Amino acid sequence: MNSREIIKQAEIALREQFEKIDVIRDLNQEKVLRAFIDNKVAPEHFYTVSGYGHDDLGREVLDRVFAQVFKAEKALVRIHFASGTHTLACALFGNLKYGDKLVSIAGEPYDTMREVIGTMGDDETRRSSLIGNGVLYDEIPLNKNGEVDFDEISNRIDSSVTMALIQRSKGYSTRKSLTIEDIEKICKIVKSKNSNCICFVDNCYGEFVDSREPIEAGADLIAGSLIKNPGGGIVEAGGYIAGKELLVERSAIRLTAPGIGSEGGAMFNQHRLIFQGLFMAPSVVSDVVKGAVLASKIFDEIGYDSYPKYWEKRTDIIQNITFGSAEPLEQFCRTIQSLSPVNGYVTPIPEYIPGYEDKVIMAGGTFIEGSTIELSADGPMRPPYVAYMQGGLNYSHVKIALTNILDKVYQN
């Protein structure tokens, strides 16, 4: 059986899973469409203002659309967020002050967030971190099975905790990403122990993968990147924060300045792209999830440990493939790079990247730099040498990449 026949047989076996993904896509597409209609999105909302960005009608409507989609009191959607990490940092610094306590619910956060918190980095980085600014920090480790320890959350959350940080996606780890049901259970436990504790969900990679978002599951605040799921693959930069009005406005003050908050900031003629990207996002994310499910099945069949398994419920767009050593991880990333529409001729090599403790190999021949809603793969050069595959602007691209990977396997 050749590679194309293997792919075809896998697609037949996955028909039921793909139908479930289509149902979620349609629910999310209808939700997004309803928000556009209810907020009367019109061509005048695509126009920009300059200077201070005062009285930007398009920006105001964009915030309202995102707020409705995510079932939030308020949203802050800005091109000015440099990355997902910057977006999360604004939410954290905006809502935590000297003497407040932050607790990470699902063990150690991913590398770039450790520098924001202050558990990693050089002296200057730590000085500018949350801990460096007097915020107290603690982590609730995973249980012996590598899963969220709900009992320990119940034991450790008390009146001293200001915010619970809930990282939905696994990051560079092998733990399970958190489902909406997991997040709902965490929020209920946290609120039962301290009703004033802010449940803050890092929603990166998770938007539109499920039929509900974290605010519907009890979260007070969420944040994510526009060059991941909600940008639909066409938004050039930025991020969003959504949730309770007071918490979002505090985050906005951190992004701009006290007295300005969400009222300022010229959007540099990016309104239309963000509106259009959000509208496209449910379908793009659906194709990404289908590609990840197909990849999971194919890698299982050729003998690699992949997670999540193809039959499991999805909560984010990331697919782990464990290679066990450096060479196959590097070869996988080079194959993905060689099949990229941009910089397909480039050979990725492991290198130190700001925000990461180990060398990282990154394959990402993307139209937008760092866009992980486009087909990409990366992984830190440390045991167990896991590739984190994500994205794919369309399912066909993922399928082509997997076909070529199978060809290489059978040639060897």
Protein Blocks (a to p, Z undefined) as FASTA:
>chain_A
ZZklmmmmmmmmmmmmmmmmmmmmmmmmmmmmmmmmmnopafklmpccehjopailklmm
mmmmmmmmnopabdcddfklmbfklmmmmmmmmmpcehiacddfklpadfklmmmnopgc
cfklmmmmmklnopacddddddfkopacfklmmmmpcfklmbdcddfbgbjafbdcddfk
lmmmmmmmmmmmomkbccdddfehkgokambdfklnopabdcddfklmknnopagbdcdd
eddfklmmmmmmmmmoghklmmgccehhplmmmmmmmmmmmmmmmmmmmmmmmmmmmmmm
nopacdddfkbccfbfbdcddehiaklmmmmmmmmmmmcfbhklbccdddddehiabdcd
dddddfbghiakbccdddddddehiaddeejjbfklmmmmmmmmmmmmmmZZ
